[in-house]
């Protein structure tokens, strides 16, 4: 029992469990999943599908935060990915062809990877603080997206493009399958190879790991490209779900949700260690929270209030100082008493 | 020919000495660069568009951005200690909401002003205490503050609330005439007063010098026996106070309270501070620079409204590019010093 309590994922899982329980009490049909036209439907499936973009970006954010960085520009990249793909599709003579959709999506991902290279260049090569380096693209990016779409909301009609965000394969939403696939590949790459350890080493001390022979600059650069890739795919999902590119609102505040998911999942903002499973649970927690609030009769706009309370609670739980305050009444362990003497 | 005839070398030496005496100290360089940028932009605008440099257009920069100046002053204090405050935009929105809703409930205007200023300061105090005593990164605590303030806005009302209180409307409509038929609004006076108080406080008081010391090196400040805790918490109180004051000015400017007011304004404030030459690592910068930064941002907007053909999203792109240029220059500057 004590070891279960000590497990880093104990609190996130408990929080998610409580939230699901609240839903079950409020709406008894919450866990029912029904099959309709060969697709699975139900609140749980909705949570998975709507949480896919946040999950993807949070995945990239986990690795960025593990290197002691942060990426604020993801929302802008989401908007740019939607803008590029939809503008290209809408400008095509044959808008509904599958080939056209593939080119449009590849183009969007390509542009976003260039933006990731740019962020990585500022952070890894010029050595600008990550929060400021990515603030540049956060500020300018939405303007760029507006420039691409000419300030319009561009709607498209393409069945393949529609599938990415709203389609189903084997009864499951395509969006969550894509997100889970990328999660799985990332997990294998970081946990079955040395890559994860190298990322953590850079997060603990970039200079020391460079001296130890780690290519810390390349690793930092790579994680920013990776998060841009994740944001691009998430942007395609969001644009595809509505079949439209809204440069003003697509991915608004998603960077905050992604950071929140990472923090809830137990990854420390100080860098140096990360948990992909934790991020998954964190992302699902945020999406479940967004679903729960209107269900139990609170206006959904107050979502922010609850997110704020969650951020503060999670951070306090993680903070060594707060833990020390909580623990102050207990006798100190023998070892520290011995060393003081 | 006496032996005292100065040689060419001597002359050159004294000339450079005299020049060195005339040049301002190094710490003014970034502010001078911003001032040069501002004047350059005004000049370019004046050449391109007729009436761009008319005094009223320049005064309007102050009129339209008074709240942003107040906001940037608070943000400068926080950034000088090496922190950051992401909650300011939401606190502005919350202040407009609190002001509008309490006025609708029939509170007297003076009480409303006190209540708004107090709520902003208390929020800042709470964030400062959490940041300092629990050692959680300012970024994440003020992010929570940002969510909290927005959530509270929505809790008060989802709709926009108009402000009809006579005191507020008379303050909004009031103008102060200057010689030559030009005018400013009372909000500009408030902003300039805040700027002056901040400049005095940062350079003439013990608190202000501690702000710079903490930003330079918190560890050293602590070892010197400075009141680090009080200063670190203090700057967030100042920032909260400035945000709520900016919120009051903004509610007067818009004559309404709305939960979607000031979305993304924290970025404008940070951009203004950075463009104004304050080092994001803390320890170096002037509030005057931040005010100039606000004027530069305002000039970009004036450019776009004068042109007529440029779309408003160029504002964001230009701010991003300027931010980049200044951050890169900062980086080169600090690297050379190191």
Interface residues (C-beta under 8 A of the other chain):
Chain A: X70 X122 X126 X127 X128 X129 X131 X132 X133 X135 X136 X137 X138 X139 X140 X141 X142 X143 X144 X146 X147 X151 X256 X259 X263 X269 X270 X299 X301 X302 X303 X304 X305 X306 X307 X308 X309 X311 X312 X315 X316 X319 X320 X321 X322
Chain B: X84 X130 X133 X134 X135 X136 X137 X139 X140 X141 X143 X144 X145 X146 X147 X148 X150 X151 X152 X154 X155 X158 X259 X267 X270 X271 X274 X280 X281 X311 X313 X314 X315 X316 X317 X319 X320 X321 X323 X324 X327 X328 X331 X335
